[in-house]
Amino acid sequence: MAYDTLTVSKLTGGCGAEVHGLDLASDLSNRQWDELRHVFFDHGVIFFRDQQLTPEQHIAFARRWGTIDVNKFFVPVPGYPEIAEVRKEKEQKTNIGGGWHTDHSYDAEPAMGSILLAREVPEEGGDTLFSNMYLAYDALSDGLKQTLGSLRAIHSSEHVFGAKSVRSNAERPKRNEHLAVGEVSHPVVITHPDSGKKALYVNSGFTLRFEGWTADESRPLLEMLYRHAVRPEFTCRFRWRAGSIAFWDNRCTWHYAANDYHGHDRLMHRITVAGSKLS
């Protein structure tokens, strides 16, 4: 799609597009905002370079997209509860987001999008990979689409962020463990509320099982879907520089933070934009 006010280049045929020449700290015209929304919903994840945003400007940009969803489990930037720190220090071995997932699928009204701004990055390593759940759904057989269309899946945060987390991470400060309780149910195939396209909506980070199925019964099909969803032709890989921004749509993408920069600091600021109930 051609745009009148924006210059856009695709990263790969799978997903992702870089938007060039915009200063997100400045006031954008209504036409620019309208086209930016189209780019976002067309590509699932968009990228910007050389954005020198203050925390206030980061928050203002996020609010143009919707209400901010304050993360319950991440350490906030001092003085800015809307902004979560995604930090790995050079002596740490584990990172945040080091597995394929989509943010906040454990909420009854999952997040619309996440806006990640690079503050400090290593000279090499620390890329983020993204995968397109529209393409993942489209590539399924008609028979499997029919089966999945009748299913719902159970999502939870308790096993990741709760007091008895099976992924206990001693290097990450614990916050609000008592809030990581309960389970929510979402359709396995959703109709995106803005694009109208169908997307696969399960993820290995937070999906537990299919509703009405046991975990053992669910595992073979879920694991097949997880392998399928990250086929190379659905994905892109973004190399960070300080001042880069990735803004991804949690309803139709997965992401994965590569943990290949031991001995180096990395600091990102993330704002999550609230969403609505999925159908």
N, C-alpha and C positions, 0 to 999 in steps of 0.2 A: 504494500500500500504506500502511495506517495503522500507526503505531508507538505503543507504550504509553509509552515513556520518552523519546522524541526528538520534536522538532518539525522537520519537513523541508519545504522548498519547492523545487520544480523551477525551474531557470533557464530552460530552454526545453523544447519537446517533443523536441528532438534529443538532448541529453545534459546531465548535470550537475544536482546538487542541493546546496542549502545547508543545513547542519545548524545549528540555532539553539540557543543556551542551554547549550552544553557548554563547560566549562573543561577543556581537555585536560591541564592541569598537575595536575589533581586525580585521585584514584582513581575510576575509573568502575566501576559495578556490573557483575556478570556479564551481567545483562539488557541494560544499556546497550551493552556490548561486542558482544553477540550481535546486537542491532538495528543497531548501527553497521556490522557486517559485511554485513548484508542491504542496507542503504542503499548501501554501496560497490559491491557486486556487482550491485545493481539498476540503478545509474545510471552506473557507469563512472568518474565523477570526482565527488568531494565537496569542499565548500568550508566553511571555518570563518572567522569573524571574531574580531578582538580577542583573539588568543591571545598572551599574554606569556610565551612559553616560554624557559627557559634552554636552552643547548645540551644539558645533561644530560636535561632533560625532553623535548626534541625526540627525542633518541636513545631514551629510555625508551618514548615513544609508538610509535616505529617498531618497536622490538623486540617490542611486543605483537602485531605483524602477522607477524613472521618474522625471519629472519636478515638483518642488514644487508649489502648488497653494496657494498663500498668502491670508489668510482669510481677507475679507473686514470689518467684523463686530466685531471680537473679539479683545480684547486688546492684543497687542503683548508682548512677553518677552523683557524687555529693552535691546536694542542692537542687537536683533535677530528678525527682522520682519517676518521671515519664520515660527516662532514658536508662536502659539496662547496660551494665558493663559486660562485655564479652572479652574476658581477659585471660591470657596465658602468659605467665612469667617464665623467664629463661630456665629456672631450676625445676619447673613443673614438667611432667611427662604426659599427662592427660590434657585434653582440650575440651572445649564446649562444642557440641554439635558434631562430634566425630562419628557419625553414623547417619545413614539416610533417614530422613524424617520430614515432617511438615509441622510447623509451629502451632501449638495451641489446639490440636485436634481433640485434646482431652476436655475442652470446654464445651458447654451446651450450645454456645454461639461462637464457633471458632473464629480466630482472627482472620481479617481480610488480607492483610499484608504485613511485611516486616521490612523496615528501612534500616540497613546496616551501613554505618559510616566508618571508614578506616581512619583511626587516629595514629596508630603506630604499627608498622608491619615489618617483618624481616625482609632482607634483601631478596631472598628466594624462599619458596615454600609458602604454605598457608593458603593455597588457593581454595576457592569454594566451587563445588560442582552442583549443577542443577539438572533436574529431569522433568520432562513435560508430561503431565498426566492426561492431557487431551490425547496426545499421540499414543501413550500407553493404552488407553482405552480403545482408541480407534483400531489398533493393531490386533486386538483380541478377535477370536472367532465369533461368529454370530451366535453360536450355541452358548459359549461362555458368557457373552454379553447378556443373553436372556437369563441365564442362571444368576449372574451377579446383580442384575437389575431388580431381583426380588429379595435381595439380602440386605441386612443391616449389620454393622460391626460395632463392637464395644471398644471404646477408647478410655484410657486412664493415664493419670500422671503419677499415681502412687508408687509404682515400681521404679520410677525414675527420680522423683523428687521427695518421696515420702521418707518417714523416719526409718522404715525397714527396707529401703531401696535395695533392690538386687544389683543395682549399678552404683553402689556406694563409691563416692569419689572423695577421698580424704583431702585432696588438693583444692576442692571447691567449697567455699563457705556455704553452709546450709542456711536457708532462710525459709521460714513459714512452712515447716514440714507438716504441721497439723492441717494445712489447707490442701495438701495433696491426698485427698480422699474422694471416694466415689467413682462411679463409672458413668459414661454417657454413650448414647447410641446415635450413630449417623448412617445414612445410606452408603452402601459400598460404591455405588455410582451416583454422582450428584449432577444436577444441571446447574451450571455456573450462573449465578444471579445476574451477572452483567453481560457475559458473552453469549449466554444461551446454549453453550456447547456442553457436552457430557464429558466428565472427567472421572478417573478412578480415584476413590477417596479412602484408601487404607494406607498405613505406613508402618514400617518396622519399629519405629521409635515408641509409638503410643497405642497401636492397635493390639488388643489382647486376643480376640476371637470373634467369630460371627455370632450374632444374637440368636439364641436358641440352640447353639452348637457348643460342644465342649472345646476346651483348648486343644486337646489331642485331635479331635475331629477337624478343627479349623486349620491346624498347622500345615498340612501338606498343600492346601490350596493357597493359603496366605503366603507361604514361602515361594510357591510358584509365581504368584503375582509380584512379590518383591524382586525376584530375579528378572522377571519380564520388564518391570517398570524402569529398570536402569540399563536397558540395552543402549549401546553407544549412540545409536541414531536418534535417541530421544533426549540426549544430554548436551550440556555445554560446560566449559570450565573457565572460571574467571580468575585472572591474576590481579591481585590487589596492589595498589600503590596508596601511599598516604593521601587522603582527600578523595579516594574513590567511594562511590556509593553503589550498593546493590539493593534494589527494591523488588521483592518477589511477592507473588500472589500465592498465598498459602492454600487456596482452594484448588489450584491446578498445577502446582509444582512440588517437588521434593528438593531438599538440598543436603549437602554433605560437606563438612569442613575438614580439609586434609590436615593431618597432624604430622607434618614432615619438617618441622623447624625447631627441633629441640635445641636448647641453649640460646634461644632468642626470645625477646619479648614481642607480644602482639596484643594490641588493645583496639577494640572496636566498640562503637556506641550503637545500640539498637533501640529503635522505637517500633512498637507494634501497633498497627491500626486495627481497631475492633471490627468485627464482622457481624453476621446475623445467622439465624438458624438455617441449616442446609436442607435441601430437598432434592 
